[in-house]
Amino acid sequence: MPAEGDVMATTPDEMKSSSPKKGEDILYDPWCDPKNPRVINFQDVSAAAFKIKAGIMNTPCTRSHMSSITDIEIYFKKEFNQYTGSFKERGARYTLLMLTDEQKKNGVIAASAGNHALALSYHGQDLGIPVTVVMPLVAPIMKVQACRQYGANIVVKGNDIGECREIALKMAKDQGLLYINGYDHPHILAGQGTMGLEIVEQVKDIDAVVIPVGGGGLIAGVALAVKALYPHIKVIGVESERCASFSEAMKAGQPVYVKAESTLADGLAVPKVGVNAFATAANLVDKVVTVREEWIAIAILRLVECEKAVVEGAGATALAAILAGELPELKGKRIVIPLCGGNIDTTVLGRCLERGLAADGRLVKFTVTVSDRPGGIAELTRLLANLGVSIKDMMHERAWIKSDIFSVEVKVIAETRDYEHAKVLKGALESHYTKLRFVNPDQIHSDDC
Ligand SMILES: Cc1ncc(COP(=O)(O)O)c(C=O)c1O
């Protein structure tokens, strides 16, 4: 392992020595070598902060409207305001700026379906450095097009990010391009760490920072920056329970593969954390927790409603952990949460909002059998209207039901004010009708902001 303080600029010599040698594994990435993990240090982060200043936004870090309802003084670092919608620009720009002249001329390559691709494409164009990104066949078309608009050469190939990586590493070798791992290249880590420097400058007397974890680059950089200046600040990582690769790495003492299931926090679905990220972060992270999908949906909903912020699943995960009650020790404390990205598909956003409302008990579904004589359905709708419940959808079923011929099964989707209101509705339906199936909200209680 290189000693802390190693200068990490890409020198031509290093480039030569770090290129795969003859007979060496073609998929070997010399910058992210499991046998030789690199630990970045504070100087790397401060150098990055100085270098990227001109091209990166110092995003606002403001007190949240949710502070009173959570009993935690929350500040949000609004990284979704970066030009391409995420913090990934920090590491991308720094890595591009650190290339040798030859590398700048030849260009770089990456494998990414999202924010790293956008960040690299945009800053590559800004700095006049050719960028190639291999994006999976399932990558959202909007993101593919945005990268092309930023002038990048986009190769849409590979079923998942693992296959894209293989393709990109082979292309890197064949075409003399530098492969940039979006969560583990040491300069990426240093660049992401600049967010930590801004946070401690913007908010005084912080007790903890709560950071979403995918490949671990963000938490590694931020933990390093924050702990170097204020060792007492707790650094807490949050993962989706569908891909708890950092938690597993902590248990194993090294990065290990976990199964990555599809998650709303797609930016966090990295099955094995980075070797450099883990080596840098492992001793600095105080705790890692996981969150369930429904809490991520609720966090996205709360951010829209309370903060007027559109945040993607990965970016909302840290707030999700707070709302889920995973971090009770933070009550009464002052914390900072980065809202790391805003790149969420409009259709996915719509689904998240609906799931969030359903989990809140504000969108309910029930099936009730009512009289099919004149006035039967009117009686049902009157009951709902009297309770202030608004019908969103209603479907009638006559052919396949077994109850008497003069009855109809009505499936209703309705809006209620909150979980308590949904319970009142359920009670009223139970006392009026004998045949009722009420889909219970997940017992997740909500608070208004
Ligand atoms: C919005 C967002 N938040 C958090 C992360 C996690 O960053 P890292 O992979 O460095 O842990 C990502 C990664 O892509 C992301 O896109």
PDBQT file of the ligand as one rigid body, heavy atoms in Angstrom, charges set to zero:
ROOT
HETATM    1  C1  LIG A 501     -26.751  10.499  -6.399  1.00  0.00    +0.000 C 
HETATM    2  C2  LIG A 501     -25.718   9.605  -5.838  1.00  0.00    +0.000 A 
HETATM    3  N1  LIG A 501     -25.535   9.578  -4.524  1.00  0.00    +0.000 NA
HETATM    4  C3  LIG A 501     -24.597   8.799  -3.959  1.00  0.00    +0.000 A 
HETATM    5  C4  LIG A 501     -23.792   7.985  -4.727  1.00  0.00    +0.000 A 
HETATM    6  C5  LIG A 501     -22.767   7.120  -4.035  1.00  0.00    +0.000 C 
HETATM    7  O1  LIG A 501     -21.471   7.478  -4.365  1.00  0.00    +0.000 OA
HETATM    8  P1  LIG A 501     -20.291   6.422  -4.272  1.00  0.00    +0.000 P 
HETATM    9  O2  LIG A 501     -20.509   5.434  -5.380  1.00  0.00    +0.000 OA
HETATM   10  O3  LIG A 501     -19.056   7.212  -4.436  1.00  0.00    +0.000 OA
HETATM   11  O4  LIG A 501     -20.410   5.761  -2.937  1.00  0.00    +0.000 OA
HETATM   12  C6  LIG A 501     -23.951   7.980  -6.097  1.00  0.00    +0.000 A 
HETATM   13  C7  LIG A 501     -23.126   7.147  -6.957  1.00  0.00    +0.000 C 
HETATM   14  O5  LIG A 501     -23.270   7.107  -8.159  1.00  0.00    +0.000 OA
HETATM   15  C8  LIG A 501     -24.935   8.810  -6.688  1.00  0.00    +0.000 A 
HETATM   16  O6  LIG A 501     -25.122   8.850  -8.013  1.00  0.00    +0.000 OA
ENDROOT
TORSDOF 0
